[in-house]
């Protein structure tokens, strides 16, 4: 179902929804900062009562630091989104190359029902192999359905599963050439197969090259220092200091949310991240397209 994003109801649904939201992840830290601020305010009143002096600093430095911190968070969020979007474009390429591969292979390959079925099944299976490789697992029921338990077991046992699957496709194309496939058609189809390897290699680059950890550590250290010292800058600026914890939580919520969004977007393949790519649905689409192409080539009796 396609959402109507112009619907006024959608604003209220998305604004209060927790599903797919970063709120449950950041709220414990937001509350913790509020609690720390409450302790600081209580200590201030205690010091003022005993020594008749006030704990407080000028708010000017925090205004500059807040702007600088916001800029850093936006830059990292943009960097994370670039990684997420690049991964999505790569999987869009895998969808297109898989379709081209199965259509060209079945159209220009040998008129052999057994070869055509085997070729279509491996094209349908390859994206599932890519998916489990990127997610670091060695099991997939869809592979067993497509290839059988024995062949799927060989895939799981391979050191680099995508290479094994693409070698199988290369072997089938070599067999097709021996059975009379035109040399030019063979080169064109094999080029589509090679592009699949390029795409999965680029996905592995994203997976194995996260944003530098020192960047995340430095930003979070600045966030910690900012919110530990901000209560002192807000002291005696409000009608009552007991409002400061609520102000701190109100400011901490968007800052911590931006920080966590940047973390979430860094790895678009990790299933525990809320906004990971829907690889299962993409793979099912490719598999369905491949088997439909086979059915058009070999209509059921």
C-alpha positions, 0 to 999 in steps of 0.5 A, a space after each residue: 500500500 502506498 502512503 498518501 504523505 499529504 494526509 494530515 492524519 499521517 503527521 500525527 501518526 508519525 509524530 507519536 509512533 514508536 515503531 521505526 522511531 529512534 525514541 526508545 533507543 535514546 530516551 534512557 540517556 535523555 532521562 539520565 541527563 535529566 537525573 544528573 541535572 536534578 542532582 546538580 540543581 540540588 547540589 547548587 541549592 545545598 551550596 547556596 544554603 551553606 555558603 551563600 554563594 551560587 554555582 553558575 557560569 556564563 551561557 555564551 560559550 555553550 551557545 558557540 559550542 552548541 552550534 559547533 556540536 550541531 554542525 558535527 552531528 549533521 555532517 556525520 548524519 549526512 555521511 551515514 546517509 550517503 553510505 545507506 543510499 550508496 548501498 541501496 543504489 548498489 542493490 538496485 544495480 543487483 536487481 537490474 543486472 540479475 534481470 538482464 542476466 536471466 533474460 539474456 541467458 535464457 534468450 541466447 543460451 542453448 535450447 536445453 530445458 535442464 540447462 535453462 532451469 539450472 541457470 534460472 535457479 542460480 540467478 534467483 539464488 545469487 542475491 540470497 547468497 549475497 544477503 547472507 554473506 553481508 549479514 554474516 550468517 550461513 543459513 537460508 531456507 530460500 536457498 535450500 528451496 531453490 538449490 536443494 539441501 546438498 547444493 545449498 550446503 556447499 554454498 554455506 561451506 564456501 569461504 566466500 559464498 558470493 564468489 562460489 555462486 558466481 563461479 557456478 553461473 560462469 560454469 553454466 555460461 561456459 557450458 552454454 558456449 560449448 552447446 552453441 551459444 553465440 560468442 558475442 552473446 556469451 560475452 554480453 551475458 558474462 559481462 552482466 554476471 561480472 557486474 554482479 561481482 562488482 556490486 557485491 564487492 562495493 557492498 562489502 567495502 561499505 560493510 568492512 569500512 565503517 566511519 572512523 571510530 575516533 569521529 564517533 568517540 569525539 562527538 559523544 565526548 563533546 555531547 557528554 561535556 556539553 550536557 554536564 556543564 549546560 546546567 551550570 550555564 542555565 542556573 538562575 536564568 529561569 524563574 526556578 532552577 527545578 525547571 532546568 532538568 526538563 530544559 536539559 531533556 528537551 535539548 538532549 532529545 534531538 541532539 542524542 537522536 541525531 547522534 543515534 541516527 548517524 550510528 544507525 545509518 552507518 551499516 545499512 546491512 545490519 539487521 539489528 539496525 532499525 533502518 537496514 535495507 529490506 534485502 529479503 524483500 529485494 531478493 524475493 523480487 529477484 527470485 520471482 522475476 527469474 522464475 517468471 522468466 523461466 516459466 515464459 521460456 518453458 510454459 507448463 504443460 
